[in-house]
Every structure is written in C-alpha cells, then in structure tokens.
Amino acid sequence: MSTLSTKQRYVALDVLRGMTIAGMILVNNPGTWGKIFPPLRHAEWFGCTPTDLVFPFFLFMVGTAMAFSFSRFFDGTVSVRSGYAKLYKRAALIFLIGLLLNAFPFVPLKTDPNLSFWENLGRFYSGLRILGVLQRIAMAYALGGTLALWLKKPRPIAWAFALTLLLHWGLLFFFGGDEPYSRETNFARVTDLFLLGPKHLYQGYGLPFDPEGVLGMLSGAGTVLMGYLAGVCIRKNTEKIDAVGSLYTWGLVSLGAGLAWSIWLPISKPLWTGSYVLYAGGWTLLMLGFFVYLIDIKGKEKWFMPFKALGLNPLFAFVLSGLFAKLFGRIIHWQTASGGTATPLGWLYHNVCVPVFGDNPAGSLAYAVIYVAIFTLMAMVLYKRKIIIKI
C-alpha cells in the first residue's frame, strides 16, 4: 500500500457525506407529507427514485471512511482486538441513540384518561418501534466492520461482499413463499415478526413491515463493504486521477450489474435487495469519482464548504434534526384562536413558506430547505471551532 496515498486527504469524502446527510434531513422533513415533488418520494415498493439513493449513499460512505480508519489496525500501529472493541462500542451507541430517538419524549403524548400513568406508559412502549435508520446503520456497520477486520485483504472482502448479497437473495427467494418479494410474504417481514412482533415494526406500508429490518443487515453490510472496497481503491492509487478512473469504471460496471440482476431480483429499497445495492452503489461510485475530480484535483473545495462541515459531524446533525422535529413539531405546542393546535415548525411552514411559495410542493420543499439550512449552519459553527462530535 502506497505511503503517499495513505497520507493523502480526500476532502470529497467529507463533502459527499455532508451532501448525503443534507439529503437525508431534506427528504425526512417536508413542510407537509401530502405535498411533495415526485423525486422526493420513495418508490412504493420496487424501483428507485433519487430519494431512495440517499440512505445507501451514506452507508457506502461509512464503509469508505472505514477503509481509512481501519488501516492503523493492519500496519501494527494498533491491535486488531482494539479495533473490534471500538467497532462494537460505536455500533451499540448508534443503535441505542436510534432506539432512544424512537422513544423520545419517553412518555406518551396522548393518554387514555381511564388508565393510570404507568398503564399508559406501558401501552406506549408496547408499540415502540425497535428499528430505524440509525439502527440499520449500526447493524450494517458492525457486520461489515467485522468482516473487514477479520478478512483484512481486499480480495476476500470482495468475496464476502458478494456472499452477503447472494445469501440475502437466497433467504428471500427460498423462504418467501410463492411471491418471495411481496409485502406480505417476504422473509424479511417473517423474520422481524418472529424476532420483534408486529407492534414493534414500522406500520407505514399498511401492515407491520420494517424497511430497516434485521435481515437487511446482510445486504446493508454489503453496501458498507462496497464502500470499504472503494476506499481501499482510493488509498492504493498514488495519483488521484487514477482513483477517479477506477471509481468511474467500477461505478458503470456496478450500475450495469444492478440493472441486469433486477431482471430476476427487483430493485427494492424496503427489501434492500442485492440489485438495489449494486445499482445505488454504482451511482455512489460515480458521484464520488466526480467530486474527487472536482474538489481534490481541481481544487473547488470552497464551493462545498457547508457540506464539508456537515460531513465532519454527520450523525450528530442527523440525530439533532430528528430530535428537533419531535420537539418543535409535536411536543411544544399551543392553542390557536380558532381552537386548533400549533407548533413552532408548523408555524414556520404556514406563516413563512406558504405565504411566499404557496401550500403546494414548492412550499413544502422550501420548508425542508430551511430545515436543512438550520443544521448546516450549526455544523459550520462546529467546523469553525474545530469541534467534531463523534457518534
């Protein structure tokens, strides 16, 4: 492994990670869910919109960063055993934060007056969703990181990447009944129902099904390993332009492979299918190659300074955005003169965005952009003070 490439700093990694977090906050916080531009919606079940690319972009970048941070465990600087300890400690912390964010504010906002406080609280936790975005990140990071630390070399890691996707496909295909990729019978849903129960799963698909379920940890780890291999590819190239060429080549190969595989295994974010991993990973590789060229070779870093700041504190910004959405969008409220209920974020949408842009997708997007700007400014303050809050 080249000494020069190990020391090189790729600002594009921070920028793309920051852009991804901005995208995650944007699509999760529209002014109103009833009025959203089509590209900002998830595909219903099969297919892939720009919004469906945001989450795998982030998981991919987790793996890419891992290729740089794990290098010290392989050069004798730090023991591999300490690498496992740090990996599992961080994964447990991310999972716990995700669970606490689901449970926040820890007491039910709506209570049954016929029940005691403790009965209301018990009913609240009996329906608490266990999984979520942060939990998927934690599980995929833990499994992907374990494989990377254990296998060490790029070639066996590449085989492990392929195996995670094929194993996930095999479980879906052989244990999903007559329609293995349907909402009702897919094995990912069967697994979560058995392990967690219907009340602890996401309910947004019209039935208990969690798009961040346990089985998806396998293919999610595949996304992480794909990012890890991209990171290794970047590090081993002494010339950044060579890294760009490799990223573009493998990006096109991955896109083509994902589309070809989708003939037999549909592209589906809810199931996080292998074809989806390759398709989304292909786009990530192309975008990463583009930004390495634009920023690290052509020196256009100043254009993307806000995203660089977000990329240095990504999970902190994401967690805070979820916390603020609950706090200022549900918990803090007041009665209006008409007898209704208003919240600070609701006031922002109806009294700032709607009068200027209208009660339509444009107004809803304007609110989301303002919401992203709040956390981008926060990240820039932290960046200027050289504060990095690791989660």
C-alpha positions in Angstrom: 0.0 0.0 0.0 1.5 3.3 -1.0 2.7 5.6 1.7 1.8 8.7 -0.3 -1.8 7.5 -0.9 -2.2 6.7 2.8 -1.3 10.3 3.8 -3.4 11.9 1.1 -6.5 13.6 2.3 -9.7 13.3 0.2 -12.0 16.3 1.0 -14.5 14.9 -1.4 -15.3 12.1 1.1 -16.4 14.7 3.7 -18.3 16.7 1.1 -20.3 13.8 -0.3 -21.0 12.5 3.2 -22.3 16.0 4.1 -24.4 16.2 1.0 -25.9 12.8 1.8 -26.8 13.9 5.4 -28.4 17.1 4.0 -30.4 14.9 1.6 -31.5 12.6 4.4 -32.7 15.6 6.5 -34.4 17.1 3.5 -36.4 14.1 2.5 -37.4 13.3 6.1 -38.7 16.8 6.9 -41.1 18.2 4.2 -43.4 21.0 5.1 -46.3 18.6 4.6 -46.2 14.9 3.6 -49.2 15.4 1.4 -47.5 17.7 -1.0 -44.1 16.5 -2.2 -42.4 16.6 -5.6 -42.2 13.0 -7.0 -38.4 12.8 -7.0 -38.5 13.5 -3.2 -40.8 10.5 -2.6 -39.6 6.9 -2.1 -40.6 4.3 -4.7 -43.7 2.4 -3.3 -42.0 -1.0 -3.3 -40.0 -1.7 -6.4 -37.9 0.8 -8.4 -35.6 3.6 -7.3 -36.1 7.4 -7.0 -33.4 9.9 -6.2 -34.7 9.8 -2.6 -34.1 6.1 -2.5 -30.4 6.7 -3.2 -29.8 8.9 -0.2 -29.6 6.2 2.6 -27.3 3.8 0.6 -25.1 6.7 -0.2 -24.5 7.3 3.5 -23.9 3.6 4.3 -21.5 3.4 1.4 -19.6 6.4 2.7 -19.5 4.7 6.2 -17.6 1.9 4.5 -15.3 4.3 2.6 -14.3 6.1 5.8 -13.8 2.7 7.4 -11.1 1.8 4.9 -9.1 4.8 6.1 -9.7 4.4 9.8 -9.1 0.7 9.8 -5.6 1.0 8.1 -4.0 1.5 11.5 -5.2 -1.9 12.7 -3.3 -3.6 9.8 0.0 -1.8 10.0 0.8 -2.8 13.6 0.1 0.7 15.0 -3.0 -0.5 16.9 -4.1 -4.1 17.7 -6.9 -5.6 15.7 -8.6 -6.6 19.0 -9.0 -3.0 20.0 -10.5 -2.4 16.6 -13.2 -4.9 17.3 -13.9 -3.3 20.7 -14.2 0.2 19.2 -16.4 -1.2 16.3 -18.9 -2.8 18.6 -18.9 0.0 21.1 -19.7 2.5 18.4 -22.3 0.3 16.8 -24.0 -0.2 20.2 -24.0 3.5 20.8 -25.6 4.3 17.4 -28.2 1.6 17.9 -29.1 2.9 21.4 -29.4 6.5 20.2 -31.7 5.4 17.4 -33.9 3.5 19.9 -34.0 6.5 22.3 -34.9 8.8 19.4 -37.8 6.5 18.6 -38.9 6.5 22.3 -38.4 10.3 22.8 -40.1 12.0 24.7 -40.3 8.8 26.7 -43.9 9.4 27.7 -47.0 9.1 25.6 -48.3 12.5 24.2 -51.8 11.1 24.0 -53.1 9.2 27.0 -56.2 7.3 27.9 -57.9 9.1 30.9 -59.3 5.7 32.0 -55.8 4.3 32.5 -53.1 5.2 35.1 -49.9 6.8 34.1 -48.0 3.5 34.3 -50.6 1.8 32.2 -50.4 4.5 29.6 -46.6 4.3 29.6 -46.7 0.5 29.3 -49.1 0.8 26.3 -46.8 3.4 24.7 -43.7 1.1 25.0 -45.6 -2.0 23.9 -45.9 -0.3 20.5 -42.5 1.3 20.3 -40.7 0.7 17.0 -37.4 -1.0 17.8 -35.6 -0.5 14.4 -34.9 2.6 12.3 -32.3 4.4 10.2 -29.7 4.6 12.9 -30.3 1.0 13.9 -29.7 -0.1 10.3 -26.5 1.9 10.2 -25.4 0.3 13.5 -26.1 -3.3 12.4 -24.6 -2.9 8.9 -21.6 -1.1 10.3 -21.0 -3.8 12.9 -21.3 -6.7 10.4 -19.4 -5.0 7.6 -16.7 -3.9 10.0 -16.3 -7.4 11.5 -15.8 -8.9 8.1 -13.3 -6.2 7.1 -11.3 -6.6 10.3 -11.4 -10.4 10.1 -10.6 -10.8 6.4 -8.1 -7.8 6.1 -7.3 -8.2 2.4 -9.4 -6.7 -0.4 -9.9 -10.0 -2.3 -11.5 -12.0 0.5 -13.5 -8.9 1.4 -14.8 -8.7 -2.1 -15.9 -12.4 -1.9 -17.6 -11.6 1.4 -19.4 -8.7 -0.2 -20.7 -11.0 -2.9 -21.7 -13.6 -0.4 -23.7 -11.2 1.7 -25.8 -10.2 -1.3 -26.2 -13.8 -2.5 -27.1 -15.1 0.9 -29.7 -12.3 1.3 -31.2 -13.2 -2.1 -31.3 -16.9 -1.2 -33.1 -16.3 2.0 -35.6 -14.1 0.3 -36.2 -16.4 -2.6 -36.3 -19.8 -0.8 -38.2 -18.7 2.3 -40.6 -16.1 1.0 -43.4 -18.3 -0.3 -44.9 -18.2 -3.8 -44.3 -14.4 -4.0 -40.9 -14.0 -2.3 -40.6 -10.3 -2.9 -44.2 -9.3 -2.0 -45.0 -7.1 1.0 -47.0 -9.8 2.8 -44.8 -12.9 2.5 -41.2 -11.7 2.1 -38.8 -13.5 4.5 -37.5 -10.1 5.9 -41.0 -9.5 7.3 -41.4 -13.0 8.6 -38.0 -12.7 10.4 -39.0 -9.4 12.1 -42.4 -10.6 13.1 -40.8 -13.6 14.8 -38.0 -11.7 16.5 -39.8 -8.4 17.4 -43.5 -8.9 17.0 -45.9 -6.8 14.8 -46.3 -3.9 17.3 -42.6 -3.1 17.3 -42.4 -2.8 13.5 -42.9 0.2 11.1 -46.6 0.5 10.2 -46.4 2.8 7.2 -46.9 0.1 4.5 -50.4 -0.7 5.6 -49.2 -3.8 7.5 -46.4 -4.4 10.0 -43.2 -4.3 8.0 -39.9 -2.6 8.8 -37.8 -1.3 5.9 -34.8 -1.3 8.3 -35.4 -4.8 9.4 -33.0 -7.4 10.7 -32.5 -9.4 7.5 -31.5 -6.3 5.7 -28.4 -6.1 7.9 -26.9 -8.7 5.5 -27.3 -6.6 2.3 -26.7 -3.4 4.3 -23.3 -4.8 5.3 -22.8 -5.4 1.6 -23.3 -1.7 0.9 -20.8 -1.0 3.7 -18.2 -3.4 2.2 -18.7 -1.9 -1.2 -17.8 1.4 0.2 -14.9 -0.1 2.0 -13.5 -1.6 -1.2 -13.9 1.8 -2.9 -11.9 3.3 0.0 -9.2 0.8 -0.5 -9.2 1.5 -4.2 -8.7 5.2 -3.5 -5.9 4.7 -1.0 -3.9 2.4 -3.2 -3.7 4.9 -6.1 -0.8 7.3 -5.7 -2.4 9.6 -8.3 -5.8 10.9 -7.6 -6.7 10.9 -11.3 -6.1 7.2 -11.3 -8.5 6.8 -8.4 -11.1 8.7 -10.4 -10.7 6.4 -13.3 -11.2 3.4 -11.2 -14.3 4.8 -9.5 -15.9 5.6 -12.8 -15.1 2.2 -14.3 -16.5 0.3 -11.3 -19.4 2.6 -11.0 -20.6 1.9 -14.5 -20.0 -1.9 -14.0 -22.0 -1.8 -10.8 -24.9 0.1 -12.4 -25.0 -2.4 -15.3 -24.8 -5.4 -12.9 -27.6 -4.0 -10.7 -29.9 -3.4 -13.7 -29.1 -6.8 -15.1 -29.7 -8.6 -11.8 -33.0 -6.7 -11.4 -34.5 -8.9 -14.2 -34.6 -11.7 -11.5 -34.3 -9.7 -8.3 -36.2 -6.5 -8.3 -34.6 -3.3 -7.2 -36.3 -2.5 -3.8 -35.1 -0.2 -1.0 -37.6 -1.7 1.5 -36.1 -5.1 1.0 -32.6 -3.7 0.4 -32.1 -6.3 -2.4 -28.7 -7.1 -3.9 -29.7 -5.5 -7.2 -30.5 -2.3 -5.2 -27.1 -2.4 -3.5 -25.3 -2.6 -6.9 -27.5 0.0 -8.5 -27.3 2.5 -5.7 -23.6 1.7 -5.2 -22.9 2.4 -8.9 -24.4 5.9 -8.6 -22.3 6.4 -5.4 -19.1 5.4 -7.1 -19.8 7.8 -10.0 -20.7 10.7 -7.7 -17.6 10.0 -5.5 -15.4 10.0 -8.6 -16.9 13.2 -9.8 -16.3 15.0 -6.5 -12.8 13.7 -6.1 -12.0 15.2 -9.5 -13.8 18.5 -8.9 -12.6 19.0 -5.3 -9.4 17.1 -4.7 -7.9 17.5 -8.2 -9.4 20.8 -9.5 -9.4 22.4 -6.0 -13.1 23.6 -5.9 -13.3 22.9 -2.1 -14.6 26.4 -1.2 -17.8 25.8 -3.2 -18.8 23.0 -1.0 -17.6 24.3 2.5 -21.1 23.9 4.1 -21.3 20.3 3.0 -17.8 19.6 4.2 -18.8 21.0 7.6 -21.9 18.7 7.7 -19.7 15.8 6.6 -17.5 16.2 9.6 -20.4 15.9 12.1 -22.9 13.8 10.0 -24.6 11.6 12.6 -24.8 14.4 15.2 -26.6 16.6 12.7 -28.9 13.8 11.7 -29.8 12.9 15.3 -30.3 16.5 16.2 -32.6 17.0 13.2 -34.8 14.1 14.3 -34.8 15.4 17.9 -35.8 18.9 16.8 -38.6 17.6 14.5 -40.2 15.9 17.5 -39.5 18.7 20.0 -40.6 21.6 17.9 -43.0 19.7 15.6 -45.1 17.8 18.2 -44.1 18.3 21.8 -44.0 22.1 22.1 -47.4 23.4 21.0 -50.1 25.9 21.9 -53.8 26.5 21.3 -54.7 28.9 18.4 -57.5 31.4 18.5 -59.6 29.1 16.3 -59.3 26.3 18.8 -56.7 24.3 16.9 -53.2 23.4 17.9 -50.0 24.9 16.5 -46.3 24.1 16.8 -43.1 26.2 16.1 -42.3 24.2 13.0 -45.9 24.2 11.9 -45.9 28.0 12.3 -42.8 28.3 10.2 -44.4 26.3 7.3 -47.8 28.1 7.4 -46.6 31.6 8.2 -43.4 31.8 6.2 -43.2 29.1 3.5 -46.9 29.0 2.4 -47.4 32.8 2.0 -44.2 33.0 -0.2 -44.3 29.7 -2.1 -47.9 28.5 -1.6 -49.4 25.5 0.1 -48.0 23.2 -2.6 -44.9 21.0 -3.2 -42.8 24.2 -3.7 -43.8 25.5 -0.2 -43.2 22.1 1.3 -39.7 21.9 -0.3 -38.9 25.5 0.8 -39.6 24.5 4.4 -37.4 21.4 4.1 -34.5 23.5 2.7 -34.8 26.0 5.6 -34.8 23.0 8.0 -31.6 21.7 6.3 -30.0 25.2 6.5 -30.5 25.3 10.3 -28.4 22.2 10.8 -25.9 23.2 8.1 -25.3 26.5 10.0 -24.9 24.6 13.2 -22.3 22.3 11.5 -20.4 25.3 10.2 -20.2 26.8 13.7 -18.8 23.5 14.9 -16.4 23.3 12.0 -15.0 26.8 12.6 -14.5 25.9 16.2 -12.8 22.7 15.2 -15.4 20.6 17.2 -16.1 17.1 15.9 -18.8 15.2 17.9 -18.3 11.5 17.1 -21.3 9.2 17.3 
